[in-house]
């Protein structure tokens, strides 16, 4: 952080803060936390500990800053107390959008993305930063994303989505993250997405060689392994409380790790020693939690001192579920420049003019139901032609995230009428409250 940023920090309220990957990046970019809310006790303890140890908060200040509990519970915090904050940021739960899951979207009780957008409308921060998995960028969620842009436009924000790759910002990992940034109009023209680093990140071997050497490997064995681990890592997966202990991901990820000479079936307590087993004559060590943290971006003078609290599996999950600090820092710096109006003004494309899902936009503006044939004709006449199978596929997706009423006409044709968004927005009578209470112990 520059001296100017230290002297004049902007304030952030962070939801679903985890163990502090995004928190640390934003602090290094010149933000100070007014509040951070996190569900997991161990992650919250880690964040509090490092606010004091690394970021210079007083003990009482850190205790007051980090709230533990369901971010949507009004007993945990009161959003109205933070209206007009500089930045509202968060990494809301990924399972509703992950290709590894069922992609239930708005129908998933864990979905807080739409709630966070509605929260933005209530709090009116100058800027909003939300990040999630790549799955949210897919065709399954075009209407969901369109609805988000519509809502933010109504609230007075200019919003943009972008898929970012962590390795473009110095992180030795293939970690795509789908990012939404929205700014009030007076700041939006000054925002520019951060440019990728001009040089690639170190390989896994280069990044971890000093940590591997701590286990008394011979120099020859270490050199052999570093040569083998000559790429960047697959995506680190944090997992959830529902599933077993710590390992480095699904079958395909384990195969990629094996190609680099890493045993991904677990996480080690210590670096490999002289008797570490080989696989087919090749070094094949497990990684330690410290090594995984380094791969996730906790590395270098800005990020390396973070300490994780809890048992090994908890510490691994805290790391695996985090937003890499270097990526958060790059985004935070770009947002800070926009809020201070330091960025060169640019031409804006208003969110309301962006068409991600033309079927959704047509039905959104209609009070009467439309058949597939009518939709196909309307799309063709509006310059966004889609074939009938594609329209039908989009209607299926719409039905997952919105109330979609089917009307049977006298001639046997089915017409569709778009209703309310199914997502949890804070409604007192929403099914999320019951499901969250029922599965609280399994949610992370």
NUVEXKOL-166563 format. One record per residue (C-alpha): residue number from 1; chain; x, y, z. Coordinates in nm, 2 decimals. Layout:
REM residues N
NUM, A, X, Y, Z;
...
REM end
This chain:
REM residues 444
1, A, 0.00, 0.00, 0.00;
2, A, 0.13, 0.35, -0.08;
3, A, 0.18, 0.61, 0.19;
4, A, -0.11, 0.81, 0.06;
5, A, -0.34, 0.50, 0.09;
6, A, -0.22, 0.44, 0.44;
7, A, -0.30, 0.80, 0.54;
8, A, -0.64, 0.80, 0.37;
9, A, -0.78, 0.44, 0.36;
10, A, -1.12, 0.38, 0.21;
11, A, -1.36, 0.16, 0.41;
12, A, -1.50, -0.18, 0.31;
13, A, -1.77, -0.40, 0.45;
14, A, -1.69, -0.76, 0.35;
15, A, -1.95, -1.04, 0.35;
16, A, -1.85, -1.41, 0.35;
17, A, -1.50, -1.30, 0.44;
18, A, -1.36, -1.65, 0.50;
19, A, -1.00, -1.66, 0.64;
20, A, -0.91, -1.33, 0.47;
21, A, -0.78, -1.38, 0.12;
22, A, -0.99, -1.10, -0.02;
23, A, -0.95, -0.91, 0.31;
24, A, -0.57, -0.90, 0.29;
25, A, -0.57, -0.81, -0.08;
26, A, -0.81, -0.52, -0.02;
27, A, -0.62, -0.40, 0.28;
28, A, -0.30, -0.40, 0.08;
29, A, -0.49, -0.20, -0.19;
30, A, -0.57, 0.08, 0.06;
31, A, -0.90, -0.03, 0.22;
32, A, -0.97, -0.06, 0.59;
33, A, -1.24, -0.29, 0.72;
34, A, -1.53, -0.14, 0.88;
35, A, -1.68, -0.49, 0.92;
36, A, -1.62, -0.84, 0.80;
37, A, -1.89, -1.12, 0.84;
38, A, -1.80, -1.49, 0.83;
39, A, -2.00, -1.81, 0.91;
40, A, -1.71, -2.04, 0.99;
41, A, -1.57, -2.00, 1.35;
42, A, -1.21, -2.11, 1.25;
43, A, -1.20, -1.88, 0.95;
44, A, -1.32, -1.59, 1.16;
45, A, -1.06, -1.67, 1.43;
46, A, -0.79, -1.67, 1.15;
47, A, -0.91, -1.34, 1.02;
48, A, -0.92, -1.17, 1.36;
49, A, -0.58, -1.30, 1.45;
50, A, -0.42, -1.16, 1.14;
51, A, -0.60, -0.83, 1.15;
52, A, -0.40, -0.78, 1.47;
53, A, -0.07, -0.96, 1.38;
54, A, -0.03, -0.86, 1.02;
55, A, -0.25, -0.55, 0.96;
56, A, -0.21, -0.36, 1.29;
57, A, -0.56, -0.36, 1.43;
58, A, -0.60, -0.34, 1.81;
59, A, -0.73, -0.65, 1.97;
60, A, -1.07, -0.49, 2.06;
61, A, -1.09, -0.34, 1.71;
62, A, -1.04, -0.68, 1.55;
63, A, -1.29, -0.84, 1.78;
64, A, -1.55, -0.58, 1.69;
65, A, -1.47, -0.58, 1.32;
66, A, -1.52, -0.96, 1.26;
67, A, -1.87, -1.09, 1.32;
68, A, -1.94, -1.46, 1.32;
69, A, -2.27, -1.61, 1.19;
70, A, -2.51, -1.62, 0.90;
71, A, -2.45, -1.30, 0.69;
72, A, -2.82, -1.28, 0.62;
73, A, -2.92, -1.29, 0.99;
74, A, -3.01, -0.94, 1.12;
75, A, -2.90, -1.04, 1.47;
76, A, -2.54, -1.08, 1.34;
77, A, -2.51, -0.73, 1.19;
78, A, -2.72, -0.44, 1.07;
79, A, -2.65, -0.33, 0.71;
80, A, -2.83, 0.00, 0.77;
81, A, -2.55, 0.11, 1.00;
82, A, -2.31, 0.09, 0.70;
83, A, -2.50, 0.28, 0.43;
84, A, -2.28, 0.47, 0.19;
85, A, -1.96, 0.27, 0.27;
86, A, -1.70, 0.30, 0.00;
87, A, -1.70, -0.07, -0.09;
88, A, -1.92, -0.37, -0.03;
89, A, -1.72, -0.69, -0.12;
90, A, -1.75, -1.06, -0.08;
91, A, -1.71, -1.41, -0.21;
92, A, -2.05, -1.56, -0.16;
93, A, -2.10, -1.94, -0.17;
94, A, -1.99, -2.12, -0.49;
95, A, -2.19, -2.45, -0.49;
96, A, -2.51, -2.30, -0.65;
97, A, -2.30, -2.22, -0.97;
98, A, -2.02, -2.48, -0.97;
99, A, -2.00, -2.73, -1.25;
100, A, -1.90, -2.98, -0.99;
101, A, -2.25, -2.95, -0.84;
102, A, -2.60, -2.95, -0.97;
103, A, -2.60, -2.58, -1.07;
104, A, -2.93, -2.51, -0.90;
105, A, -2.86, -2.13, -0.90;
106, A, -3.14, -1.93, -0.74;
107, A, -3.31, -2.26, -0.63;
108, A, -3.01, -2.35, -0.41;
109, A, -3.06, -2.24, -0.04;
110, A, -2.69, -2.15, -0.03;
111, A, -2.72, -1.89, -0.30;
112, A, -2.64, -1.55, -0.16;
113, A, -2.53, -1.38, -0.48;
114, A, -2.88, -1.22, -0.55;
115, A, -2.91, -1.14, -0.19;
116, A, -2.58, -0.95, -0.20;
117, A, -2.70, -0.75, -0.50;
118, A, -3.02, -0.66, -0.32;
119, A, -2.80, -0.57, -0.02;
120, A, -2.61, -0.33, -0.24;
121, A, -2.94, -0.16, -0.32;
122, A, -3.01, -0.12, 0.05;
123, A, -2.66, -0.01, 0.16;
124, A, -2.58, 0.20, -0.15;
125, A, -2.20, 0.16, -0.13;
126, A, -2.00, 0.36, -0.38;
127, A, -1.87, 0.03, -0.53;
128, A, -1.96, -0.34, -0.52;
129, A, -1.71, -0.63, -0.57;
130, A, -1.84, -0.99, -0.58;
131, A, -1.65, -1.30, -0.70;
132, A, -1.75, -1.65, -0.77;
133, A, -1.66, -1.96, -0.97;
134, A, -1.63, -1.98, -1.35;
135, A, -1.96, -2.18, -1.36;
136, A, -2.16, -1.86, -1.31;
137, A, -2.02, -1.73, -1.64;
138, A, -2.18, -2.02, -1.84;
139, A, -2.48, -2.03, -2.06;
140, A, -2.68, -2.19, -1.78;
141, A, -2.68, -1.85, -1.59;
142, A, -2.73, -1.59, -1.87;
143, A, -3.07, -1.49, -1.74;
144, A, -2.95, -1.48, -1.38;
145, A, -2.66, -1.25, -1.48;
146, A, -2.90, -1.04, -1.69;
147, A, -3.13, -1.00, -1.39;
148, A, -2.83, -0.89, -1.18;
149, A, -2.73, -0.62, -1.43;
150, A, -3.09, -0.50, -1.45;
151, A, -3.12, -0.47, -1.07;
152, A, -2.79, -0.28, -1.04;
153, A, -2.89, -0.05, -1.31;
154, A, -3.21, 0.03, -1.12;
155, A, -3.00, 0.10, -0.81;
156, A, -2.79, 0.35, -1.01;
157, A, -2.48, 0.14, -1.08;
158, A, -2.28, 0.06, -1.39;
159, A, -2.19, -0.30, -1.36;
160, A, -1.96, -0.54, -1.55;
161, A, -1.88, -0.91, -1.54;
162, A, -1.54, -1.04, -1.62;
163, A, -1.36, -1.38, -1.60;
164, A, -1.02, -1.34, -1.45;
165, A, -0.74, -1.59, -1.43;
166, A, -0.53, -1.59, -1.11;
167, A, -0.21, -1.68, -1.29;
168, A, -0.23, -1.35, -1.47;
169, A, -0.18, -1.18, -1.14;
170, A, 0.13, -1.37, -1.01;
171, A, -0.05, -1.67, -0.86;
172, A, 0.10, -2.01, -0.96;
173, A, -0.24, -2.17, -1.01;
174, A, -0.50, -2.23, -1.28;
175, A, -0.78, -2.05, -1.09;
176, A, -1.05, -1.88, -1.29;
177, A, -1.28, -1.65, -1.10;
178, A, -1.59, -1.47, -1.23;
179, A, -1.60, -1.12, -1.10;
180, A, -1.88, -0.86, -1.08;
181, A, -1.78, -0.50, -1.02;
182, A, -2.04, -0.22, -1.00;
183, A, -1.98, 0.14, -0.93;
184, A, -2.21, 0.44, -0.89;
185, A, -2.22, 0.63, -1.21;
186, A, -2.00, 0.92, -1.10;
187, A, -1.71, 0.68, -1.04;
188, A, -1.78, 0.42, -1.31;
189, A, -1.61, 0.61, -1.59;
190, A, -1.28, 0.61, -1.40;
191, A, -1.27, 0.23, -1.35;
192, A, -1.04, 0.02, -1.55;
193, A, -0.99, -0.36, -1.51;
194, A, -0.64, -0.44, -1.38;
195, A, -0.39, -0.54, -1.65;
196, A, -0.24, -0.89, -1.63;
197, A, 0.12, -0.91, -1.50;
198, A, 0.37, -0.89, -1.78;
199, A, 0.56, -1.20, -1.66;
200, A, 0.42, -1.55, -1.58;
201, A, 0.42, -1.67, -1.22;
202, A, 0.68, -1.92, -1.10;
203, A, 0.62, -2.29, -1.15;
204, A, 0.51, -2.50, -0.86;
205, A, 0.87, -2.64, -0.83;
206, A, 1.02, -2.29, -0.83;
207, A, 0.76, -2.16, -0.58;
208, A, 0.80, -2.45, -0.33;
209, A, 1.16, -2.56, -0.36;
210, A, 1.27, -2.39, -0.03;
211, A, 0.98, -2.55, 0.16;
212, A, 1.05, -2.89, 0.01;
213, A, 1.42, -2.86, 0.11;
214, A, 1.32, -2.82, 0.48;
215, A, 1.26, -3.19, 0.50;
216, A, 1.63, -3.29, 0.45;
217, A, 1.59, -3.41, 0.09;
218, A, 1.92, -3.45, -0.09;
219, A, 2.00, -3.18, -0.34;
220, A, 1.97, -3.43, -0.62;
221, A, 1.62, -3.54, -0.51;
222, A, 1.51, -3.17, -0.48;
223, A, 1.64, -3.08, -0.82;
224, A, 1.47, -3.38, -0.97;
225, A, 1.14, -3.28, -0.82;
226, A, 1.16, -2.91, -0.92;
227, A, 1.22, -3.02, -1.28;
228, A, 0.92, -3.24, -1.26;
229, A, 0.69, -2.97, -1.11;
230, A, 0.75, -2.74, -1.40;
231, A, 0.40, -2.60, -1.45;
232, A, 0.14, -2.41, -1.25;
233, A, -0.10, -2.58, -1.02;
234, A, -0.46, -2.70, -1.09;
235, A, -0.73, -2.52, -0.90;
236, A, -0.70, -2.56, -0.52;
237, A, -1.04, -2.69, -0.40;
238, A, -1.14, -2.61, -0.05;
239, A, -1.44, -2.85, -0.03;
240, A, -1.70, -2.84, 0.24;
241, A, -1.78, -2.99, 0.58;
242, A, -2.00, -3.25, 0.40;
243, A, -1.70, -3.43, 0.26;
244, A, -1.40, -3.60, 0.42;
245, A, -1.06, -3.46, 0.49;
246, A, -0.82, -3.24, 0.30;
247, A, -0.71, -3.35, -0.05;
248, A, -0.62, -3.15, -0.36;
249, A, -0.93, -3.20, -0.57;
250, A, -1.13, -3.44, -0.79;
251, A, -0.98, -3.71, -1.01;
252, A, -0.87, -3.49, -1.30;
253, A, -0.70, -3.25, -1.06;
254, A, -0.52, -3.54, -0.89;
255, A, -0.40, -3.66, -1.23;
256, A, -0.26, -3.31, -1.31;
257, A, -0.09, -3.30, -0.97;
258, A, 0.06, -3.65, -1.04;
259, A, 0.21, -3.52, -1.36;
260, A, 0.40, -3.26, -1.15;
261, A, 0.52, -3.52, -0.90;
262, A, 0.27, -3.44, -0.63;
263, A, 0.06, -3.69, -0.43;
264, A, -0.28, -3.51, -0.42;
265, A, -0.47, -3.77, -0.21;
266, A, -0.40, -3.58, 0.11;
267, A, -0.21, -3.30, 0.28;
268, A, 0.11, -3.37, 0.48;
269, A, 0.20, -3.25, 0.83;
270, A, 0.56, -3.19, 0.73;
271, A, 0.78, -3.15, 0.42;
272, A, 0.91, -3.48, 0.27;
273, A, 1.20, -3.64, 0.44;
274, A, 1.49, -3.86, 0.31;
275, A, 1.26, -4.17, 0.31;
276, A, 0.98, -4.01, 0.12;
277, A, 0.84, -4.28, -0.12;
278, A, 0.88, -4.26, -0.49;
279, A, 0.62, -4.35, -0.75;
280, A, 0.76, -4.53, -1.05;
281, A, 1.10, -4.40, -0.95;
282, A, 0.98, -4.04, -0.94;
283, A, 0.96, -3.81, -0.63;
284, A, 0.59, -3.79, -0.53;
285, A, 0.55, -3.59, -0.21;
286, A, 0.23, -3.45, -0.05;
287, A, 0.21, -3.08, 0.00;
288, A, 0.18, -2.92, 0.34;
289, A, -0.08, -2.66, 0.44;
290, A, 0.19, -2.39, 0.41;
291, A, 0.27, -2.50, 0.06;
292, A, -0.09, -2.49, -0.04;
293, A, -0.12, -2.14, 0.10;
294, A, 0.17, -2.02, -0.10;
295, A, 0.01, -2.17, -0.42;
296, A, -0.31, -1.98, -0.33;
297, A, -0.12, -1.65, -0.33;
298, A, 0.00, -1.61, 0.03;
299, A, 0.35, -1.54, -0.09;
300, A, 0.59, -1.24, -0.11;
301, A, 0.63, -0.94, 0.11;
302, A, 0.26, -0.83, 0.10;
303, A, 0.10, -1.16, 0.17;
304, A, 0.34, -1.42, 0.33;
305, A, 0.29, -1.36, 0.70;
306, A, -0.07, -1.47, 0.73;
307, A, -0.13, -1.75, 0.98;
308, A, -0.41, -2.00, 0.97;
309, A, -0.57, -2.13, 1.29;
310, A, -0.75, -2.46, 1.35;
311, A, -0.68, -2.82, 1.28;
312, A, -0.51, -2.92, 0.95;
313, A, -0.83, -3.00, 0.76;
314, A, -0.99, -2.67, 0.86;
315, A, -0.68, -2.47, 0.77;
316, A, -0.66, -2.64, 0.43;
317, A, -1.03, -2.56, 0.36;
318, A, -0.98, -2.20, 0.47;
319, A, -0.70, -2.17, 0.22;
320, A, -0.88, -2.36, -0.06;
321, A, -1.20, -2.15, -0.03;
322, A, -1.02, -1.82, -0.04;
323, A, -0.99, -1.55, -0.31;
324, A, -0.62, -1.52, -0.39;
325, A, -0.49, -1.21, -0.22;
326, A, -0.29, -1.08, -0.52;
327, A, -0.60, -1.09, -0.74;
328, A, -0.80, -0.91, -0.47;
329, A, -0.53, -0.65, -0.43;
330, A, -0.52, -0.58, -0.81;
331, A, -0.90, -0.54, -0.81;
332, A, -0.89, -0.33, -0.50;
333, A, -0.63, -0.09, -0.65;
334, A, -0.85, -0.05, -0.96;
335, A, -1.16, 0.02, -0.75;
336, A, -0.97, 0.26, -0.53;
337, A, -0.84, 0.46, -0.82;
338, A, -1.20, 0.49, -0.96;
339, A, -1.34, 0.60, -0.62;
340, A, -1.07, 0.87, -0.60;
341, A, -1.14, 0.96, -0.97;
342, A, -0.77, 0.90, -1.05;
343, A, -0.84, 0.68, -1.35;
344, A, -0.86, 0.82, -1.70;
345, A, -1.23, 0.86, -1.79;
346, A, -1.36, 0.61, -2.04;
347, A, -1.67, 0.56, -2.24;
348, A, -1.93, 0.35, -2.06;
349, A, -2.16, 0.08, -2.19;
350, A, -2.47, 0.11, -1.97;
351, A, -2.57, -0.22, -1.80;
352, A, -2.93, -0.18, -1.93;
353, A, -2.81, -0.20, -2.29;
354, A, -2.61, -0.52, -2.25;
355, A, -2.80, -0.83, -2.37;
356, A, -2.68, -1.15, -2.22;
357, A, -3.01, -1.34, -2.26;
358, A, -3.25, -1.21, -2.52;
359, A, -3.52, -1.46, -2.43;
360, A, -3.52, -1.34, -2.07;
361, A, -3.53, -0.97, -2.18;
362, A, -3.83, -1.03, -2.41;
363, A, -4.03, -1.22, -2.14;
364, A, -3.93, -0.97, -1.87;
365, A, -4.10, -0.69, -2.06;
366, A, -4.42, -0.88, -2.15;
367, A, -4.73, -0.90, -1.94;
368, A, -4.88, -1.17, -2.16;
369, A, -4.75, -1.52, -2.22;
370, A, -4.56, -1.61, -2.54;
371, A, -4.52, -1.94, -2.72;
372, A, -4.19, -2.06, -2.84;
373, A, -4.29, -1.98, -3.20;
374, A, -4.37, -1.62, -3.10;
375, A, -4.04, -1.59, -2.92;
376, A, -3.85, -1.72, -3.22;
377, A, -4.02, -1.46, -3.44;
378, A, -3.96, -1.18, -3.20;
379, A, -3.60, -1.26, -3.17;
380, A, -3.56, -1.27, -3.54;
381, A, -3.73, -0.93, -3.59;
382, A, -3.51, -0.78, -3.31;
383, A, -3.19, -0.89, -3.47;
384, A, -3.10, -1.16, -3.22;
385, A, -3.22, -1.48, -3.40;
386, A, -3.21, -1.81, -3.21;
387, A, -3.32, -2.15, -3.33;
388, A, -3.62, -2.31, -3.16;
389, A, -3.41, -2.57, -2.97;
390, A, -3.20, -2.30, -2.82;
391, A, -3.50, -2.10, -2.72;
392, A, -3.65, -2.41, -2.55;
393, A, -3.32, -2.47, -2.37;
394, A, -3.31, -2.12, -2.24;
395, A, -3.67, -2.16, -2.12;
396, A, -3.56, -2.46, -1.92;
397, A, -3.28, -2.26, -1.76;
398, A, -3.52, -1.97, -1.69;
399, A, -3.75, -2.22, -1.50;
400, A, -3.47, -2.30, -1.26;
401, A, -3.42, -1.94, -1.15;
402, A, -3.76, -1.77, -1.21;
403, A, -4.12, -1.85, -1.17;
404, A, -4.21, -1.95, -1.52;
405, A, -4.58, -2.01, -1.57;
406, A, -4.70, -2.24, -1.86;
407, A, -5.04, -2.15, -2.02;
408, A, -5.21, -2.40, -2.24;
409, A, -5.39, -2.24, -2.53;
410, A, -5.70, -2.36, -2.70;
411, A, -5.50, -2.47, -3.01;
412, A, -5.27, -2.69, -2.78;
413, A, -4.97, -2.46, -2.79;
414, A, -4.79, -2.38, -2.46;
415, A, -4.72, -2.02, -2.38;
416, A, -4.48, -1.89, -2.11;
417, A, -4.51, -1.61, -1.87;
418, A, -4.21, -1.49, -1.66;
419, A, -4.27, -1.44, -1.29;
420, A, -4.07, -1.36, -0.99;
421, A, -3.70, -1.43, -0.93;
422, A, -3.67, -1.74, -0.71;
423, A, -3.36, -1.63, -0.53;
424, A, -3.33, -1.55, -0.17;
425, A, -3.33, -1.17, -0.14;
426, A, -3.39, -1.14, 0.24;
427, A, -3.76, -1.25, 0.24;
428, A, -3.88, -1.35, 0.58;
429, A, -4.09, -1.64, 0.44;
430, A, -3.82, -1.78, 0.20;
431, A, -3.74, -2.15, 0.22;
432, A, -3.37, -2.06, 0.28;
433, A, -3.43, -2.00, 0.65;
434, A, -3.56, -2.35, 0.72;
435, A, -3.31, -2.52, 0.50;
436, A, -3.02, -2.32, 0.65;
437, A, -3.13, -2.40, 1.00;
438, A, -3.16, -2.77, 0.91;
439, A, -2.82, -2.80, 0.74;
440, A, -2.63, -2.54, 0.94;
441, A, -2.37, -2.79, 1.07;
442, A, -2.28, -2.90, 0.71;
443, A, -2.25, -2.55, 0.56;
444, A, -1.91, -2.40, 0.51;
REM end
